[in-house]
Amino acid sequence: MKRRAHKLTLLIVVWGTIAIAGFGSAVWQLWNLLMPTLFHLPAIGFWQAVGLMALSWLLFGGWRGAGGLRNDGRHARRHMLTDEERDHLRASMARDGR
């Protein structure tokens, strides 16, 4: 069991390193291709690109999908409505012009 855990840990570290290197390289290349030409910004190095990528993940929500949108429960609550409540909600939204 311990050996399997070590293999899994090694696999996660290897894939994580490959992912960071791949995404960091993509950000680096795209930045240096586009930003100096479009916005007259300086070219950046690989580690600056990795830092920029990490900062953008922190600011914009990481791997949550759909641009970092969070499921705040509205979707689940809408399915729990009765037919009468749903009709009332639709009517009030139609009145408000939504």
C-alpha positions as CSV (number, residue, x, y, z in Angstrom):
1,M,0.0,0.0,0.0
2,K,2.8,2.4,0.9
3,R,4.5,1.7,-2.5
4,R,1.3,2.5,-4.3
5,A,1.1,5.8,-2.5
6,H,4.7,6.7,-3.4
7,K,4.0,5.9,-7.1
8,L,0.9,8.1,-7.0
9,T,2.7,10.9,-5.4
10,L,5.5,10.7,-7.9
11,L,3.0,10.6,-10.8
12,I,1.2,13.7,-9.4
13,V,4.6,15.6,-9.1
14,V,5.6,14.6,-12.6
15,W,2.3,15.6,-14.2
16,G,2.2,18.8,-12.2
17,T,5.7,19.8,-13.3
18,I,4.7,19.0,-16.9
19,A,1.5,21.1,-16.6
20,I,3.3,24.1,-15.1
21,A,6.0,24.0,-17.7
22,G,3.5,23.6,-20.5
23,F,1.1,26.3,-19.4
24,G,4.0,28.6,-18.4
25,S,5.6,28.2,-21.7
26,A,2.3,29.0,-23.5
27,V,1.8,32.1,-21.4
28,W,5.4,33.2,-22.0
29,Q,5.2,32.7,-25.8
30,L,1.8,34.3,-26.1
31,W,2.8,37.3,-24.0
32,N,6.0,37.9,-25.9
33,L,4.3,37.5,-29.2
34,L,1.3,39.8,-28.5
35,M,1.9,42.2,-25.7
36,P,5.0,44.1,-26.9
37,T,3.4,44.6,-30.3
38,L,-0.1,45.5,-29.2
39,F,0.4,47.4,-26.0
40,H,4.1,48.3,-26.1
41,L,4.8,46.2,-22.9
42,P,8.2,44.6,-22.2
43,A,8.9,41.0,-23.0
44,I,8.9,38.7,-20.0
45,G,10.9,35.6,-19.0
46,F,9.6,32.1,-18.3
47,W,9.4,32.5,-14.5
48,Q,7.6,35.8,-14.8
49,A,5.1,34.0,-17.1
50,V,4.6,31.3,-14.5
51,G,4.1,34.0,-11.8
52,L,1.6,35.8,-14.0
53,M,-0.2,32.5,-14.6
54,A,-0.4,31.8,-10.9
55,L,-1.6,35.3,-10.2
56,S,-4.3,35.0,-12.8
57,W,-5.5,31.7,-11.4
58,L,-5.7,33.2,-7.9
59,L,-7.6,36.3,-9.1
60,F,-9.9,34.6,-11.6
61,G,-10.8,31.4,-9.9
62,G,-8.5,28.7,-11.0
63,W,-9.9,25.5,-12.5
64,R,-13.6,25.9,-11.5
65,G,-14.5,26.1,-15.2
66,A,-16.7,28.6,-17.0
67,G,-14.3,31.5,-16.2
68,G,-14.4,30.9,-12.4
69,L,-18.1,31.0,-12.0
70,R,-19.2,29.5,-8.7
71,N,-22.3,27.4,-8.1
72,D,-24.0,29.4,-5.4
73,G,-27.0,27.2,-5.1
74,R,-29.4,29.3,-7.3
75,H,-29.6,26.5,-9.8
76,A,-30.5,23.9,-7.1
77,R,-33.1,26.2,-5.6
78,R,-34.8,26.8,-8.9
79,H,-35.4,23.1,-9.3
80,M,-37.0,22.8,-5.9
81,L,-39.8,25.3,-6.7
82,T,-43.3,24.0,-7.1
83,D,-45.1,24.7,-10.4
84,E,-47.1,27.6,-8.9
85,E,-43.9,29.2,-7.5
86,R,-42.2,28.8,-10.9
87,D,-45.1,30.4,-12.7
88,H,-45.2,33.2,-10.2
89,L,-41.4,33.8,-10.7
90,R,-41.8,33.8,-14.5
91,A,-44.7,36.3,-14.3
92,S,-42.7,38.6,-12.0
93,M,-39.7,38.4,-14.3
94,A,-41.8,39.2,-17.3
95,R,-43.3,42.2,-15.5
96,D,-39.8,43.5,-14.7
97,G,-38.7,43.1,-18.3
98,R,-36.1,40.4,-17.8
